[in-house]
Amino acid sequence: MKAKASKGKETARTGKSVYVRGEFHERIRKIVQTIGGNEVSIFSYIDNIIAHHFETYRDDIVKSYSQNSDKSIF
């Protein structure tokens, strides 16, 4: 399966900085270079992983979050 660029208009320049473990960064860099060629950035790859996580675990996140807050997370 070919990695895809991020769906949103967000770019690394408009996003926020996050620190990633060195070993994870190296692994992600290798994955992006090998699978994505020059078409996918590390930012886009991680953005897709987070989007997938939110889609997959949305119900669990909402349930846990609502136990501690009156506001909606999504």
C-alpha positions as CSV (number, residue, x, y, z in Angstrom):
1,M,0.0,0.0,0.0
2,K,1.4,3.4,-1.0
3,A,1.6,6.1,1.6
4,K,-0.6,9.1,0.8
5,A,0.0,12.8,1.5
6,S,-2.0,14.3,4.3
7,K,-5.6,15.1,3.4
8,G,-5.9,18.5,5.2
9,K,-4.4,21.8,4.3
10,E,-2.1,21.6,7.3
11,T,1.7,21.8,6.6
12,A,4.7,21.4,8.8
13,R,5.1,25.1,8.8
14,T,1.6,25.8,10.1
15,G,1.6,22.8,12.5
16,K,3.1,22.4,16.0
17,S,6.4,20.9,17.0
18,V,6.4,17.6,18.8
19,Y,9.3,15.6,20.0
20,V,9.5,12.0,18.9
21,R,11.8,9.3,20.3
22,G,15.0,9.1,18.2
23,E,14.5,5.4,17.4
24,F,10.9,6.2,16.2
25,H,12.1,9.1,14.1
26,E,14.7,7.0,12.4
27,R,12.2,4.2,11.7
28,I,9.6,6.6,10.4
29,R,12.3,8.3,8.2
30,K,13.2,4.9,6.7
31,I,9.5,4.0,6.1
32,V,8.8,7.4,4.4
33,Q,11.9,7.2,2.2
34,T,11.2,3.6,1.2
35,I,7.5,3.5,0.8
36,G,6.7,7.1,0.0
37,G,9.7,8.0,-2.2
38,N,9.9,11.7,-2.4
39,E,6.2,12.2,-2.3
40,V,5.5,11.9,1.4
41,S,7.0,13.9,4.3
42,I,7.5,12.7,7.8
43,F,4.9,15.3,8.8
44,S,2.4,13.9,6.4
45,Y,3.1,10.3,7.5
46,I,2.7,11.1,11.2
47,D,-0.4,13.3,10.5
48,N,-2.0,10.3,8.7
49,I,-1.2,8.0,11.6
50,I,-2.8,10.4,14.1
51,A,-5.9,10.9,11.9
52,H,-6.2,7.1,11.6
53,H,-5.8,6.7,15.4
54,F,-8.6,9.3,16.0
55,E,-10.9,7.6,13.5
56,T,-10.3,4.2,14.9
57,Y,-10.5,5.0,18.6
58,R,-12.9,8.0,18.5
59,D,-15.6,6.3,20.6
60,D,-13.1,5.3,23.3
61,I,-11.5,8.7,23.4
62,V,-14.8,10.5,23.6
63,K,-15.9,8.2,26.5
64,S,-12.7,8.6,28.5
65,Y,-12.5,12.4,27.8
66,S,-16.2,13.0,28.8
67,Q,-15.6,11.3,32.1
68,N,-13.2,14.1,32.9
69,S,-14.6,17.1,31.0
70,D,-18.0,18.6,30.2
71,K,-16.7,19.8,26.8
72,S,-16.5,17.8,23.6
73,I,-13.1,16.7,22.2
74,F,-14.3,16.2,18.6
